[in-house]
């Protein structure tokens, strides 16, 4: 193998590993994370806030007494407000991070909404994206 062929082979391998800047990059979190977040934040939390007497806490194992304690002491509402504030701050940070990574337009709005809904799972996917400036930029 000649030196030029070796250089070309190495460059192709390096090129395959690079992620070029994609202004419309968007990726949802993995399915298990979406199911966990949706079931806990979308189904369980509202039922514990608005109709705690209808939730069968005896089937929740060791988490049941914890939920019962949080509901009796009215701490559950504070937990929910804290979670909402945390998701809102993560969404604002994702907007800033998109701007820093060169993601624009509708993709930035998608990241904002996805992070507001799925929180850290979506923010993790955005952090993993590492754009490399394209030669055309």
Secondary structure, 3 states (H helix, E strand, C coil): CCHHHHHHHHHHHHHHHCCECCCCCCCCCCHHHHHHHHHHHHHHHHHHHHCHHHCCHHHCCHHHHHHHHHHHCCCHHHHHHHHHHHHHHHHHHHHHHHHHHCCCCHHHHHHHHHHHHHCHHHHHHHHHCCCECCCCC
